[in-house]
Amino acid sequence: MVFIPEEHYLWDFWLVSPHEWRDQQALYHLFYLQAPRRLDDPHLRHSVATVGHAVSRDLHEWEPRGTVLEAGQPGSWDDRAIWTGSVIIRNSLAYMFYTALSYNEKVPVQRIGLAVSSDLEHWERHPDNPLLEVDTRWYEVQNTEYQDAQTWRDPYVVYSPEEGAYYMFLSARINTGPYDGRGVIGLASSHDLLSWEILPPVSTPGDFTEMEVPQVVPLKGRYYLLFCATRHAAARLSQPGATAWAGTHYLVADTLTGPYRLLTDEPLIADATGTYYAGKLVHDGNGALYFMAWRQWDEGGNFCGGLSDIADVQVLPDGRLQVDAQQLCSDQTRSV
């Protein structure tokens, strides 16, 4: 069933699977951005976003567990809103990296912080927050007066056992080139999840204004980097056969840190309006691979703010991914 919280809009999300947490109850833990449905305009949700939590045994039916991370105390670096993040497990502790905004700036300047939990229910902010701010050697400065395209967010952290290092992939923008094509996936590295070295981007600019909500997954000897986008560079759209779309696509690389490139111009799951957005790949306990996304619009064109059902994913012989998109919207919906 599709999960649509009754009192909250749901959008960007991240997951912790049973094998990651070694959950004796075999539960998937879903963390998601949320905002009250009583808002007059759903577009206002970004300024009041918090993190909700739900659990499931089968990725179909979800049990809400309430709010786990809210804006910080007045005057703190994260006192305005919490934005997209991810969770990684280390030494039986869960580390949630998240994006946050402050009322100290007139515009949404973005920074990355950390909260830690021993049970996935109760989270404590790290005292050294924020841990990462934009590095202007490679990335665009966050102008505190300019409203558009502030981009240093959506941290997704993975561990490289070969190197004994953690890598954080971020939605970012380079500091040179045509303005509408500066979107890239940024990179940072750490050995302890606390001290981070910011590195050059892993993708090539020129196609998108922003590349949001990255996720990196190893599949069949390659690394797949999912991202979502709505805004395309004029240079990309001028190419023969190019079309604009809103949704989820992916890059591929032979090594974890790239370089990543487009394998195909055809997006993974997208349409003209971004009905399904910010998709993620997830493995179940039996090794099956699925795709899920948050549903932005319903059949009537109204903002939905719910989670899609899961859809089967195939890795084709040439390496392209194929999703059975019809499975994303089940015949039944469930508001909780």
C-alpha positions as CSV (number, residue, x, y, z in Angstrom):
1,M,0.0,0.0,0.0
2,V,1.1,3.6,-0.6
3,F,2.0,5.4,2.7
4,I,0.4,8.8,3.0
5,P,0.6,10.3,6.5
6,E,-2.7,11.8,7.4
7,E,-1.4,14.9,9.2
8,H,1.8,15.5,7.4
9,Y,3.1,15.9,3.8
10,L,5.9,13.4,3.1
11,W,8.7,14.1,0.6
12,D,12.5,13.2,0.5
13,F,13.3,10.1,2.5
14,W,16.1,7.7,3.5
15,L,16.1,4.2,4.8
16,V,17.9,1.9,7.3
17,S,17.4,-1.8,6.4
18,P,17.2,-4.7,8.9
19,H,20.7,-6.1,7.9
20,E,22.3,-2.6,8.4
21,W,20.8,-2.2,11.9
22,R,20.8,-5.9,12.7
23,D,17.2,-5.4,13.8
24,Q,15.9,-8.5,15.6
25,Q,12.4,-7.5,14.6
26,A,13.5,-7.4,10.9
27,L,12.2,-3.8,10.5
28,Y,12.9,-1.3,7.8
29,H,13.3,2.2,9.2
30,L,12.0,5.0,7.1
31,F,13.1,8.6,7.8
32,Y,11.4,11.4,5.8
33,L,10.9,15.1,5.6
34,Q,7.5,16.2,6.8
35,A,5.4,19.3,7.3
36,P,1.8,19.8,8.5
37,R,-1.0,19.3,5.9
38,R,-2.7,22.3,7.4
39,L,-0.4,24.6,5.6
40,D,-2.2,26.8,3.2
41,D,0.3,26.1,0.4
42,P,2.3,22.9,0.3
43,H,5.2,24.8,-1.2
44,L,5.7,26.4,2.3
45,R,6.6,23.0,3.7
46,H,10.4,23.6,3.2
47,S,10.5,26.3,5.8
48,V,9.0,24.2,8.5
49,A,10.4,20.7,7.7
50,T,11.2,18.2,10.4
51,V,12.1,14.5,10.2
52,G,9.4,11.8,10.6
53,H,10.0,8.1,11.3
54,A,8.1,5.0,10.3
55,V,8.8,1.2,10.2
56,S,7.8,-1.7,8.0
57,R,8.5,-5.4,7.7
58,D,7.8,-5.6,4.0
59,L,8.2,-2.1,2.5
60,H,4.5,-2.0,1.8
61,E,2.7,-1.3,5.0
62,W,4.2,1.4,7.3
63,E,3.7,2.1,11.0
64,P,4.4,5.8,11.9
65,R,6.7,6.3,14.9
66,G,6.4,10.1,15.2
67,T,8.9,12.9,14.8
68,V,12.6,12.2,15.5
69,L,14.4,15.5,14.6
70,E,13.1,19.0,14.7
71,A,14.6,22.5,14.3
72,G,17.2,23.4,16.9
73,Q,16.9,26.0,19.7
74,P,16.4,29.6,18.6
75,G,19.8,31.2,17.6
76,S,21.3,27.8,16.7
77,W,22.7,27.0,13.3
78,D,19.7,24.7,12.5
79,D,16.9,26.6,14.1
80,R,14.8,27.2,10.9
81,A,14.2,23.8,9.3
82,I,15.7,20.3,8.8
83,W,16.3,19.0,5.3
84,T,17.4,15.8,3.6
85,G,20.0,13.5,5.1
86,S,21.0,9.8,5.4
87,V,21.9,7.3,8.2
88,I,24.9,5.1,8.4
89,I,25.7,2.6,11.2
90,R,29.1,2.5,13.0
91,N,29.9,0.5,16.1
92,S,26.2,-0.1,16.9
93,L,25.4,3.6,16.7
94,A,23.4,5.3,14.1
95,Y,24.8,8.5,12.6
96,M,22.2,10.7,10.8
97,F,23.8,13.4,8.6
98,Y,21.3,16.1,7.8
99,T,20.9,19.5,6.1
100,A,19.7,22.4,8.1
101,L,18.8,26.1,7.7
102,S,19.1,29.0,10.1
103,Y,17.1,32.1,10.7
104,N,20.4,34.0,10.9
105,E,20.3,34.3,7.1
106,K,17.5,35.7,5.0
107,V,17.9,33.0,2.4
108,P,18.3,29.2,2.8
109,V,22.0,28.9,3.3
110,Q,22.6,25.1,3.8
111,R,25.0,23.4,6.1
112,I,25.5,19.7,7.1
113,G,25.2,18.5,10.7
114,L,25.1,15.2,12.6
115,A,22.8,13.5,15.1
116,V,23.6,10.2,16.8
117,S,21.3,7.5,18.2
118,S,21.5,4.1,19.9
119,D,18.0,3.0,19.0
120,L,16.9,4.9,15.9
121,E,14.2,6.6,18.0
122,H,16.0,9.2,20.1
123,W,18.7,11.4,18.5
124,E,21.3,13.7,20.0
125,R,22.9,16.5,18.0
126,H,26.7,16.5,17.9
127,P,28.2,19.3,19.9
128,D,30.6,20.3,17.0
129,N,27.8,21.0,14.5
130,P,27.7,22.0,11.8
131,L,30.3,19.6,10.4
132,L,30.5,20.7,6.8
133,E,30.1,24.0,5.1
134,V,30.6,24.7,1.4
135,D,34.2,24.8,0.2
136,T,34.6,27.5,-2.4
137,R,37.7,26.1,-3.9
138,W,35.4,24.0,-6.1
139,Y,31.9,24.8,-5.1
140,E,29.7,27.9,-5.5
141,V,29.6,30.3,-2.6
142,Q,26.2,30.4,-0.8
143,N,25.2,34.0,-1.4
144,T,23.1,35.2,1.6
145,E,21.2,37.7,-0.5
146,Y,20.5,35.6,-3.6
147,Q,17.4,33.4,-3.3
148,D,18.0,31.0,-6.1
149,A,19.8,27.6,-6.3
150,Q,21.5,27.6,-2.9
151,T,23.0,24.1,-3.0
152,W,25.0,22.3,-0.4
153,R,22.7,19.6,0.9
154,D,21.3,16.1,0.9
155,P,24.4,14.2,2.4
156,Y,24.5,10.5,1.5
157,V,27.3,8.6,3.4
158,V,28.8,5.2,2.4
159,Y,31.7,3.2,3.8
160,S,34.6,1.9,1.8
161,P,36.0,-1.1,3.6
162,E,39.0,-1.3,1.3
163,E,40.1,2.2,2.4
164,G,38.7,2.2,5.8
165,A,37.1,5.5,4.9
166,Y,33.7,7.1,4.7
167,Y,32.5,9.1,1.7
168,M,29.8,11.7,1.6
169,F,28.0,12.5,-1.6
170,L,26.2,15.9,-1.7
171,S,24.0,18.0,-3.9
172,A,26.3,20.9,-4.9
173,R,27.2,23.4,-7.6
174,I,30.6,24.3,-9.0
175,N,31.8,27.8,-9.0
176,T,32.4,28.3,-12.7
177,G,30.6,27.9,-16.0
178,P,27.1,28.7,-17.3
179,Y,24.8,29.3,-14.3
180,D,22.1,26.9,-15.4
181,G,24.6,24.0,-15.8
182,R,26.6,24.1,-12.5
183,G,24.8,21.3,-10.8
184,V,27.1,18.4,-9.7
185,I,27.5,15.8,-7.0
186,G,30.0,16.9,-4.5
187,L,32.3,14.7,-2.4
188,A,33.9,14.6,1.1
189,S,35.8,12.0,3.0
190,S,36.3,11.0,6.6
191,H,37.9,8.3,8.7
192,D,35.8,8.9,11.9
193,L,32.5,10.5,10.6
194,L,33.4,13.7,12.5
195,S,36.3,15.3,10.7
196,W,35.7,15.7,6.9
197,E,37.9,16.7,4.0
198,I,35.9,18.3,1.1
199,L,37.0,17.0,-2.3
200,P,36.3,17.9,-5.9
201,P,33.0,16.8,-7.5
202,V,32.5,13.3,-8.8
203,S,30.3,14.3,-11.7
204,T,30.7,16.5,-14.7
205,P,28.8,19.8,-14.8
206,G,26.9,21.1,-17.8
207,D,23.5,19.2,-17.8
208,F,21.6,20.3,-14.8
209,T,21.1,23.4,-12.6
210,E,20.8,21.1,-9.5
211,M,21.3,17.4,-8.9
212,E,19.4,16.5,-5.8
213,V,19.2,13.7,-3.2
214,P,22.1,11.5,-4.3
215,Q,22.3,7.8,-3.4
216,V,25.2,5.5,-4.3
217,V,24.6,1.7,-4.7
218,P,27.1,-1.0,-5.9
219,L,25.5,-3.3,-8.5
220,K,27.1,-6.0,-10.6
221,G,30.6,-4.6,-10.4
222,R,29.7,-0.9,-11.0
223,Y,28.6,1.9,-8.8
224,Y,25.3,3.6,-9.5
225,L,24.7,7.1,-8.3
226,L,21.0,8.1,-8.3
227,F,20.0,11.7,-8.4
228,C,16.9,13.7,-9.1
229,A,16.5,16.9,-11.1
230,T,13.9,19.3,-12.5
231,R,16.0,22.0,-14.1
232,H,18.0,21.3,-17.2
233,A,20.8,23.5,-18.7
234,A,20.0,25.2,-21.9
235,A,23.1,23.6,-23.4
236,R,21.7,20.1,-22.7
237,L,18.3,20.9,-24.1
238,S,19.8,22.2,-27.3
239,Q,21.2,18.8,-28.1
240,P,19.3,16.8,-30.8
241,G,16.6,14.7,-29.2
242,A,17.0,16.2,-25.7
243,T,13.8,16.7,-23.7
244,A,13.1,18.2,-20.3
245,W,11.8,16.0,-17.5
246,A,11.4,15.9,-13.7
247,G,12.3,12.8,-11.7
248,T,15.1,10.4,-10.9
249,H,18.1,9.4,-13.1
250,Y,21.5,7.8,-12.4
251,L,25.2,8.0,-13.2
252,V,27.6,5.1,-13.2
253,A,31.3,4.6,-12.3
254,D,33.9,1.8,-12.0
255,T,35.1,3.0,-8.6
256,L,33.2,4.4,-5.6
257,T,34.7,7.9,-5.9
258,G,34.1,8.1,-9.7
259,P,34.3,9.8,-12.1
260,Y,30.6,9.2,-12.7
261,R,29.0,9.6,-16.1
262,L,25.6,9.2,-17.7
263,L,25.1,5.7,-19.2
264,T,21.9,6.7,-21.0
265,D,20.0,10.0,-21.6
266,E,16.7,8.3,-20.8
267,P,15.8,9.0,-17.2
268,L,15.1,6.2,-14.8
269,I,11.6,7.4,-13.6
270,A,10.5,10.8,-14.7
271,D,7.7,12.8,-16.4
272,A,6.9,16.4,-17.2
273,T,5.9,17.2,-13.6
274,G,7.9,14.9,-11.4
275,T,5.0,12.7,-10.2
276,Y,7.5,10.4,-8.6
277,Y,10.6,12.2,-7.3
278,A,13.8,11.6,-5.3
279,G,13.8,7.8,-5.8
280,K,15.9,5.3,-4.0
281,L,17.0,1.8,-4.6
282,V,16.5,-0.7,-1.8
283,H,17.4,-4.4,-1.3
284,D,15.2,-6.7,0.6
285,G,16.5,-9.6,2.8
286,N,16.4,-12.0,-0.1
287,G,18.6,-9.9,-2.5
288,A,15.7,-8.5,-4.6
289,L,16.2,-5.0,-5.8
290,Y,13.4,-2.4,-5.7
291,F,12.8,1.3,-6.5
292,M,10.6,3.6,-4.5
293,A,10.0,7.4,-4.5
294,W,7.9,10.0,-2.9
295,R,4.7,10.8,-4.8
296,Q,4.4,14.5,-5.5
297,W,1.1,14.7,-7.4
298,D,-2.1,12.6,-7.4
299,E,-4.2,11.8,-10.5
300,G,-6.0,15.2,-10.1
301,G,-2.8,17.2,-10.1
302,N,-3.0,17.9,-6.4
303,F,0.0,17.8,-4.2
304,C,0.0,14.3,-2.6
305,G,3.0,14.1,-0.3
306,G,3.1,10.4,0.2
307,L,5.4,7.4,-0.4
308,S,5.1,5.2,-3.4
309,D,4.9,1.5,-3.4
310,I,8.0,-0.5,-4.3
311,A,8.7,-1.5,-7.9
312,D,10.9,-4.2,-9.3
313,V,14.3,-3.2,-10.7
314,Q,16.3,-5.0,-13.4
315,V,19.9,-4.5,-14.4
316,L,20.0,-5.0,-18.1
317,P,22.9,-6.7,-19.9
318,D,24.3,-3.3,-21.0
319,G,24.2,-2.0,-17.4
320,R,21.1,0.2,-17.8
321,L,18.5,0.0,-15.0
322,Q,14.9,-0.7,-15.7
323,V,12.0,-0.1,-13.3
324,D,8.5,-1.5,-13.6
325,A,6.9,1.9,-13.1
326,Q,3.3,0.6,-13.0
327,Q,4.0,-1.0,-9.6
328,L,4.8,2.4,-8.0
329,C,1.1,3.2,-7.5
330,S,-0.9,0.3,-6.0
331,D,-4.6,0.1,-6.4
332,Q,-5.1,1.0,-2.7
333,T,-3.8,3.9,-0.7
334,R,-3.5,4.1,3.0
335,S,-3.4,7.3,5.1
336,V,-2.0,6.9,8.6
